[in-house]
Amino acid sequence: SLDVEEALVETQDALKPSMALGLAAAIFNGIWGGSNQIPSHYAEYHGVHFQVSYAYGAVVANTTLWIVYIFLAKCVWKSPIPSPQFKVMALPGFLSGSLWAAGNFCSLFVVNAIGQGIGNACVQASVLVAGLWGILWYKEMRGHIVLIWAAFAALSFAGCVMLALTEK
């Protein structure tokens, strides 16, 4: 019917990518990612010594987010809280959390060992590996957009190599 087609067109228009939103997200990500090592730079302790405080911060932040979500679900949205599926998610959640913690530990160690400029750039280059997984395994992108991604991946990799070749 005509109403269904109109609703479909409105939905498609609402889902179109926004250049302003994309640029704002990229700027936010750059500032956030570029400033995350500032506390480590000025602190008395460096590198892996932040792991314990990082863990406490993660517990406090996640607990706060859960409390806010439960409050919003119950009091504002008036919707049931979805089941966390502990039996299904316990092993994958534990394994992925452990791998992330090990990676974070190693990234803090490497940044402390070789410096923030080179170390953080190399650690952040992990997004290239994630992109390759998305393209090669999950088939998230196809066609000419993969070539555009590859060009920017090469630029990012070249930047990491140039930083690695600089002297302290």
C-alpha positions in Angstrom: 0.0 0.0 0.0 1.0 3.7 -0.3 1.4 4.2 3.4 3.9 1.3 3.7 5.9 2.7 0.8 5.9 6.2 2.3 7.1 4.8 5.6 9.8 2.8 3.9 11.1 5.9 2.0 11.1 7.9 5.3 13.0 5.2 7.0 15.6 5.0 4.2 16.0 8.8 4.3 16.5 8.7 8.1 19.2 6.0 7.7 21.2 7.9 5.1 24.7 8.6 6.3 25.4 12.1 7.5 28.6 13.8 6.6 28.5 16.1 9.6 27.9 13.2 12.0 30.7 11.2 10.4 33.1 14.1 10.7 32.1 14.9 14.2 32.6 11.2 15.2 36.0 11.2 13.5 37.1 14.4 15.3 35.9 13.0 18.6 37.7 9.7 18.0 40.9 11.5 17.1 40.8 13.7 20.2 39.8 10.9 22.5 42.3 8.4 21.1 45.1 11.0 21.0 44.7 12.1 24.5 44.2 8.8 26.3 47.8 8.5 27.3 48.1 12.0 28.8 47.5 10.8 32.4 50.3 8.2 32.0 52.7 10.9 30.7 52.3 13.1 33.8 51.9 10.4 36.4 54.5 9.2 38.9 54.0 5.7 37.7 54.1 4.6 34.0 52.9 1.7 31.8 51.6 -1.4 33.4 51.3 0.2 36.8 48.0 1.7 35.4 46.5 -1.8 34.8 45.0 -2.1 38.3 43.6 1.4 38.4 42.3 0.8 34.8 40.5 -2.3 36.1 38.9 -0.5 39.0 37.8 2.3 36.6 36.3 -0.3 34.3 34.3 -1.9 37.2 33.1 1.5 38.4 32.1 2.7 34.9 30.4 -0.5 33.9 28.5 -0.7 37.2 27.4 2.9 36.8 26.2 2.3 33.2 24.3 -0.8 34.3 22.5 1.1 37.1 21.6 4.0 34.7 20.4 1.5 32.1 18.2 -0.4 34.6 16.8 2.9 35.9 16.0 4.1 32.3 14.5 0.7 31.3 12.3 0.5 34.4 11.3 4.1 35.1 11.6 6.0 31.8 11.1 3.5 28.9 8.8 1.2 31.0 10.4 -1.9 29.3 11.6 -5.2 30.7 15.3 -5.6 31.2 16.7 -8.1 28.7 18.2 -11.4 30.0 22.0 -11.2 30.2 22.2 -14.9 29.0 24.9 -15.8 31.5 25.0 -19.5 30.5 25.5 -18.6 26.9 27.8 -15.6 27.3 30.0 -16.7 30.3 32.8 -18.5 28.3 32.9 -16.1 25.3 32.7 -13.1 27.6 35.5 -14.4 29.8 37.7 -15.3 26.9 37.2 -12.0 25.0 37.7 -10.0 28.2 40.8 -11.9 29.1 42.2 -11.4 25.6 41.4 -7.7 25.7 43.0 -7.4 29.2 46.2 -9.1 27.9 46.3 -6.9 24.9 45.8 -3.8 27.0 48.5 -4.9 29.4 50.9 -5.4 26.5 50.0 -2.1 24.9 50.7 -0.3 28.2 54.0 -2.1 28.4 55.0 -1.3 24.8 54.1 2.4 25.0 56.1 2.7 28.2 59.1 0.8 26.6 59.3 2.6 23.3 57.5 5.9 23.9 54.1 7.3 23.4 54.6 8.6 19.8 55.8 5.3 18.3 54.2 2.9 20.8 50.7 4.4 20.8 50.7 4.7 17.0 51.6 1.0 16.6 49.1 -0.1 19.2 46.4 1.9 17.4 47.3 0.3 14.1 45.4 -2.7 15.4 42.4 -1.2 13.7 44.1 -2.3 10.4 43.9 -5.9 11.6 40.2 -5.4 12.6 39.6 -3.9 9.1 41.2 -6.9 7.4 39.0 -9.3 9.4 35.9 -7.3 8.4 36.8 -7.4 4.7 38.3 -10.8 4.3 36.4 -13.0 6.8 33.0 -11.2 7.4 32.8 -9.6 3.9 31.6 -6.3 5.3 32.9 -4.3 2.3 33.1 -5.1 -1.4 34.1 -3.4 -4.6 35.8 -0.1 -4.9 35.3 0.9 -1.3 37.8 -1.8 -0.4 40.4 0.0 -2.6 39.7 3.3 -0.7 40.1 1.5 2.6 43.3 -0.1 1.4 44.7 3.3 0.4 44.0 4.8 3.8 45.3 1.6 5.5 48.6 2.0 3.5 48.8 5.6 4.6 48.3 4.6 8.2 50.9 1.9 7.9 53.3 4.3 6.3 52.8 6.7 9.2 53.6 3.9 11.7 56.7 3.0 9.8 57.8 6.6 9.6 57.3 7.0 13.4 59.2 3.8 14.0 62.1 5.2 12.0 62.4 8.4 13.9 65.0 8.9 16.5 64.1 9.7 20.1 
